[in-house]
Amino acid sequence: GYLGPVMHWFYFTPLRAGQAPLWNNLIVYGSVVGCIVCVLGLAIGVYRFSITRRFKRGTSATPYVGWLQWHHYAGLLFGVFALTWTFSGLLTMTPWNVLDQGGPTLEQVSAIRGDGVAVARFTVAPTAALAEFQKQFQPKEVELLQFLDAPFYAAYQRDDPSARAHQDTARYAPAGPELSRILLTADDGPRVKDGFTREELLVAARAAMPGMEPVDVAWLTDVDAYYYQRTGGTRLPALRAKFNDPDETWLYLDSRDGSLVQTEVRESRIERWLYQSLHSLDFPWVYQTPWVWYPLIVGLMVGGLALSLTSAFVGWRFLRGKVRPAAAEPIPLSRSA
């Protein structure tokens, strides 16, 4: 833990728990300083690098020697990635509320789910619903939910007993495709409902954006550039509805239980590329191809480590007054008269 998340996020307990504003400012402004240092380092590194020196004069392409020479080369190879990683890390803190993070609003969720569960609408007894579920599998949890005022029972069977049904880690019964959408009507039957149709979800999308009509509707059977999880588990199929409101809102609704699982606006889509793509290399195709993503991310981390270690070593030697001088430029010999 200390070698990983604690060092990565400065999650030292006295700082994180007792001085939250100080911790936040330390990460935000430390990242700003890191970005400035990266830009300065790149500018100096490019300025001091010379192919002409190497091929015309027979000397190194860098005027530096020793550890500073290795730092120069490491910066040229990995400096841009260090800058984008530091900048995208800054965005994880949502500094100064520059970009809207998106996410379903309370009003949008309430338009689909209602304000709380109206128990009086559940005319089917829980015991009858449980007996129906047990014909399919032994549920670990039964949830009461509403979809556009219609009541339903939902049964879950999960590998992780500590997960909650409403979390992304929750999964429907994995025994087979027919068990991945176990819903029962709670005011009629009970009847098994095999998820929600495109038309039903489209009605819910309109309810979440009252007075507006979607300009584009897609039935997703695979992830897109915004609706995905690199580690899997994305809820599919899903309905994506795009609206032409001032925020250019996109809604994603899960066909299995009708929930509004994701909302994207224009700023959150920009943030997705500036943060996720630059910080985790979650570019389409790359994050879906482990044999590409893992070597790439590990290689860049090793390069960043080399850049950091050489920087720290050179800086320490400078403070100790032991930096080796730059290599002298060769002095051309003048011809005798």
C-alpha positions as CSV (number, residue, x, y, z in Angstrom):
1,G,0.0,0.0,0.0
2,Y,2.7,2.5,0.9
3,L,4.7,1.7,-2.3
4,G,1.6,2.0,-4.4
5,P,-1.5,4.2,-3.7
6,V,0.0,6.0,-0.6
7,M,3.0,7.3,-2.5
8,H,1.0,7.8,-5.7
9,W,-1.7,10.0,-4.1
10,F,0.2,11.2,-1.0
11,Y,-2.3,9.3,1.1
12,F,-0.5,9.7,4.4
13,T,-3.2,9.4,7.0
14,P,-2.5,12.6,9.0
15,L,-2.3,14.6,5.8
16,R,-5.3,13.1,4.0
17,A,-7.7,12.6,7.0
18,G,-6.8,15.6,9.1
19,Q,-5.7,18.2,6.5
20,A,-7.9,17.5,3.5
21,P,-7.7,21.1,2.1
22,L,-3.9,21.0,2.5
23,W,-3.7,17.6,0.8
24,N,-5.9,18.9,-2.1
25,N,-3.8,22.0,-2.6
26,L,-0.6,20.0,-2.3
27,I,-1.7,17.7,-5.1
28,V,-3.1,20.4,-7.3
29,Y,-0.4,23.0,-7.1
30,G,2.3,20.3,-7.0
31,S,1.0,19.1,-10.3
32,V,1.0,22.6,-11.7
33,V,4.6,23.0,-10.7
34,G,5.4,19.6,-12.2
35,C,3.8,20.7,-15.5
36,I,5.9,23.9,-15.6
37,V,9.1,22.0,-14.8
38,C,8.3,19.5,-17.6
39,V,7.8,22.2,-20.1
40,L,11.0,24.0,-19.1
41,G,12.9,20.7,-19.2
42,L,11.5,19.9,-22.7
43,A,12.4,23.3,-24.0
44,I,16.0,23.2,-22.7
45,G,16.4,19.6,-23.8
46,V,15.3,20.2,-27.3
47,Y,17.4,23.4,-27.5
48,R,20.6,21.7,-26.3
49,F,20.2,18.6,-28.5
50,S,22.0,18.8,-31.8
51,I,22.3,16.2,-34.5
52,T,24.8,18.4,-36.3
53,R,27.2,18.2,-33.4
54,R,27.1,14.4,-33.6
55,F,27.5,13.9,-37.3
56,K,29.6,16.9,-38.4
57,R,31.8,17.3,-35.4
58,G,32.0,13.7,-34.3
59,T,30.9,14.5,-30.7
60,S,27.8,13.5,-28.8
61,A,24.5,14.9,-29.8
62,T,24.2,16.2,-26.2
63,P,26.7,18.6,-24.6
64,Y,26.3,16.9,-21.3
65,V,28.2,14.0,-19.8
66,G,27.7,11.4,-17.1
67,W,24.3,11.2,-15.4
68,L,23.2,14.5,-16.9
69,Q,23.7,13.0,-20.4
70,W,21.5,10.1,-19.5
71,H,18.9,12.5,-18.1
72,H,19.0,14.5,-21.3
73,Y,18.3,11.4,-23.4
74,A,15.6,10.2,-21.0
75,G,13.9,13.5,-21.1
76,L,13.9,13.6,-24.9
77,L,12.4,10.1,-25.1
78,F,9.9,10.3,-22.2
79,G,9.5,14.0,-21.3
80,V,6.4,14.5,-23.3
81,F,4.8,11.5,-21.6
82,A,5.8,12.8,-18.2
83,L,4.1,16.1,-19.0
84,T,0.9,14.6,-20.2
85,W,0.8,12.2,-17.3
86,T,1.3,15.1,-14.8
87,F,-1.2,17.3,-16.5
88,S,-3.8,14.5,-16.7
89,G,-3.1,13.6,-13.1
90,L,-3.9,17.2,-12.2
91,L,-7.3,16.8,-13.9
92,T,-8.1,13.9,-11.5
93,M,-8.5,16.5,-8.8
94,T,-11.1,18.5,-10.9
95,P,-9.2,21.7,-10.1
96,W,-11.2,24.9,-9.9
97,N,-14.2,23.1,-11.4
98,V,-12.8,23.8,-14.9
99,L,-14.6,20.8,-16.5
100,D,-18.0,19.4,-15.8
101,Q,-17.6,15.7,-14.7
102,G,-21.0,14.7,-16.1
103,G,-22.9,11.9,-14.3
104,P,-26.6,11.5,-13.8
105,T,-28.3,14.3,-11.9
106,L,-30.7,13.7,-9.1
107,E,-33.5,15.1,-11.3
108,Q,-32.7,12.7,-14.1
109,V,-32.6,9.7,-11.9
110,S,-35.8,10.7,-10.2
111,A,-37.6,11.1,-13.5
112,I,-37.0,7.4,-14.2
113,R,-36.9,5.8,-10.7
114,G,-39.2,8.2,-8.9
115,D,-38.6,9.8,-5.5
116,G,-38.1,6.7,-3.4
117,V,-39.9,3.4,-3.6
118,A,-43.7,3.5,-3.4
119,V,-44.2,0.3,-1.5
120,A,-47.9,0.4,-1.9
121,R,-47.5,-0.3,-5.6
122,F,-45.9,-3.6,-4.9
123,T,-49.1,-5.7,-4.9
124,V,-47.2,-8.9,-5.5
125,A,-46.0,-10.3,-2.2
126,P,-42.2,-10.6,-1.6
127,T,-42.7,-14.3,-0.8
128,A,-44.3,-14.9,-4.2
129,A,-41.5,-13.1,-5.9
130,L,-38.8,-15.0,-4.0
131,A,-40.4,-18.3,-4.9
132,E,-40.4,-17.3,-8.6
133,F,-36.7,-16.3,-8.4
134,Q,-35.8,-19.6,-6.8
135,K,-37.1,-21.5,-9.8
136,Q,-34.1,-19.9,-11.6
137,F,-31.4,-19.7,-9.0
138,Q,-30.9,-18.9,-5.3
139,P,-30.7,-15.1,-5.1
140,K,-28.3,-13.4,-2.8
141,E,-30.2,-10.2,-2.8
142,V,-33.7,-9.0,-3.9
143,E,-34.1,-5.3,-4.7
144,L,-37.3,-3.2,-5.1
145,L,-37.0,-0.8,-7.9
146,Q,-39.3,1.4,-10.1
147,F,-39.2,2.2,-13.8
148,L,-41.4,5.1,-14.9
149,D,-43.8,4.4,-11.9
150,A,-44.0,0.6,-12.6
151,P,-42.7,-1.5,-9.7
152,F,-40.3,-4.5,-10.2
153,Y,-38.4,-7.0,-8.1
154,A,-34.8,-7.6,-9.2
155,A,-32.8,-10.5,-8.1
156,Y,-29.0,-10.6,-8.0
157,Q,-26.5,-13.4,-7.6
158,R,-22.9,-12.0,-7.1
159,D,-19.5,-13.5,-6.5
160,D,-18.6,-10.7,-4.2
161,P,-20.8,-10.8,-1.1
162,S,-19.6,-7.4,0.0
163,A,-20.8,-5.6,-3.1
164,R,-24.1,-3.8,-3.2
165,A,-26.6,-4.3,-5.9
166,H,-26.5,-0.7,-7.1
167,Q,-22.7,-0.6,-7.5
168,D,-20.9,-1.1,-10.8
169,T,-19.3,-4.2,-9.3
170,A,-22.7,-5.9,-8.9
171,R,-23.5,-8.5,-11.5
172,Y,-26.6,-10.3,-12.3
173,A,-26.8,-14.1,-12.0
174,P,-24.0,-15.5,-14.1
175,A,-25.5,-19.0,-14.7
176,G,-26.6,-18.2,-18.2
177,P,-27.9,-15.5,-20.6
178,E,-31.5,-16.0,-19.5
179,L,-30.5,-15.3,-15.9
180,S,-28.7,-12.0,-16.7
181,R,-32.0,-10.1,-16.8
182,I,-34.0,-11.4,-13.9
183,L,-36.8,-8.9,-13.3
184,L,-40.3,-9.6,-12.0
185,T,-43.3,-7.4,-12.3
186,A,-44.5,-6.4,-8.8
187,D,-48.0,-5.3,-9.7
188,D,-49.0,-8.1,-12.1
189,G,-48.2,-11.7,-11.9
190,P,-45.4,-12.0,-10.9
191,R,-44.1,-12.2,-14.5
192,V,-40.5,-12.5,-15.6
193,K,-39.5,-9.5,-17.6
194,D,-36.5,-10.0,-19.9
195,G,-35.1,-6.5,-19.5
196,F,-36.4,-3.4,-21.2
197,T,-36.8,-2.7,-24.9
198,R,-35.4,0.1,-27.0
199,E,-38.7,1.8,-27.0
200,E,-39.2,1.6,-23.2
201,L,-35.7,3.0,-22.6
202,L,-36.3,5.8,-25.2
203,V,-39.4,6.8,-23.2
204,A,-37.2,6.9,-20.0
205,A,-34.6,9.0,-21.8
206,R,-37.2,11.6,-22.8
207,A,-38.4,11.6,-19.2
208,A,-34.9,12.4,-18.0
209,M,-34.7,15.3,-20.5
210,P,-38.2,16.8,-20.4
211,G,-39.3,18.7,-23.4
212,M,-36.5,17.5,-25.6
213,E,-36.3,15.0,-28.3
214,P,-33.1,13.0,-28.9
215,V,-31.2,13.8,-32.1
216,D,-29.5,10.4,-32.2
217,V,-30.4,7.1,-30.7
218,A,-28.2,4.0,-30.8
219,W,-28.7,0.5,-29.4
220,L,-25.2,-0.5,-28.1
221,T,-24.2,-4.1,-28.1
222,D,-20.6,-3.1,-27.6
223,V,-18.7,-0.3,-25.9
224,D,-18.1,3.1,-27.5
225,A,-15.4,5.6,-26.8
226,Y,-17.1,6.9,-23.6
227,Y,-19.2,4.0,-22.3
228,Y,-16.6,1.4,-21.4
229,Q,-14.6,-0.1,-18.6
230,R,-11.1,-1.2,-19.4
231,T,-11.4,-4.1,-16.9
232,G,-14.8,-5.2,-18.3
233,G,-18.1,-5.3,-16.6
234,T,-19.8,-2.6,-18.8
235,R,-23.6,-3.1,-18.8
236,L,-24.7,-4.2,-22.3
237,P,-26.9,-3.9,-24.3
238,A,-27.6,-0.3,-23.5
239,L,-29.4,2.6,-25.1
240,R,-27.4,5.8,-26.0
241,A,-29.5,8.9,-26.6
242,K,-27.9,12.2,-27.7
243,F,-29.7,15.5,-27.1
244,N,-29.1,18.9,-28.6
245,D,-29.3,20.8,-25.4
246,P,-26.7,23.5,-24.5
247,D,-24.6,20.9,-22.7
248,E,-24.9,18.4,-25.6
249,T,-26.0,15.6,-23.2
250,W,-25.6,11.9,-23.9
251,L,-27.6,9.4,-21.8
252,Y,-26.7,5.7,-21.4
253,L,-29.5,3.4,-20.1
254,D,-29.0,-0.2,-19.0
255,S,-31.5,-2.5,-20.7
256,R,-31.3,-5.0,-17.9
257,D,-32.9,-2.9,-15.2
258,G,-33.7,0.4,-16.9
259,S,-31.2,2.4,-14.8
260,L,-29.5,5.6,-16.1
261,V,-25.9,4.3,-15.7
262,Q,-24.0,7.1,-17.3
263,T,-24.4,10.7,-18.5
264,E,-21.9,12.6,-20.6
265,V,-21.9,16.2,-21.4
266,R,-19.6,18.2,-23.8
267,E,-17.1,19.0,-21.0
268,S,-17.0,15.5,-19.5
269,R,-16.2,14.1,-23.0
270,I,-13.3,16.5,-23.3
271,E,-12.2,15.5,-19.8
272,R,-12.3,11.9,-20.8
273,W,-9.6,12.5,-23.5
274,L,-7.5,14.8,-21.4
275,Y,-7.6,12.6,-18.3
276,Q,-8.3,8.9,-19.1
277,S,-6.6,8.8,-22.4
278,L,-3.5,10.7,-21.4
279,H,-3.2,9.2,-17.9
280,S,-4.2,5.6,-18.5
281,L,-3.8,5.3,-22.3
282,D,-7.4,4.4,-22.5
283,F,-7.5,5.0,-26.2
284,P,-10.0,2.9,-28.2
285,W,-8.5,-0.4,-29.4
286,V,-5.5,0.1,-27.2
287,Y,-7.4,-0.5,-23.9
288,Q,-9.3,-3.4,-25.5
289,T,-6.0,-5.1,-26.5
290,P,-4.1,-6.2,-23.4
291,W,-1.0,-7.4,-25.4
292,V,-0.7,-3.8,-26.7
293,W,-1.7,-1.9,-23.6
294,Y,0.4,-3.7,-20.9
295,P,3.8,-3.5,-22.7
296,L,3.1,0.1,-23.7
297,I,2.1,1.3,-20.2
298,V,4.9,-0.7,-18.5
299,G,7.5,0.6,-21.0
300,L,6.4,4.2,-20.4
301,M,6.5,3.8,-16.7
302,V,10.0,2.4,-16.8
303,G,11.0,5.3,-19.0
304,G,9.4,7.8,-16.5
305,L,11.2,6.1,-13.6
306,A,14.5,6.4,-15.5
307,L,13.7,10.1,-16.1
308,S,12.8,10.7,-12.4
309,L,15.8,8.8,-11.0
310,T,18.4,10.6,-13.2
311,S,16.7,13.9,-12.4
312,A,16.9,13.2,-8.7
313,F,20.5,12.1,-8.9
314,V,21.7,15.1,-11.0
315,G,19.7,17.4,-8.7
316,W,21.3,15.9,-5.6
317,R,24.8,16.2,-7.1
318,F,24.1,19.8,-8.0
319,L,23.1,20.6,-4.5
320,R,26.2,18.9,-3.3
321,G,28.3,21.0,-5.8
322,K,29.4,17.9,-7.6
323,V,27.9,18.3,-11.0
324,R,30.3,17.5,-13.8
325,P,30.9,20.4,-16.2
326,A,29.4,20.2,-19.7
327,A,31.6,18.7,-22.3
328,A,33.8,21.3,-23.9
329,E,33.2,22.1,-27.6
330,P,36.1,21.1,-29.8
331,I,38.3,24.0,-30.8
332,P,39.1,23.9,-34.5
333,L,42.8,24.2,-35.2
334,S,43.7,27.2,-37.3
335,R,46.0,26.8,-40.3
336,S,49.4,28.2,-40.0
337,A,50.2,31.1,-42.3
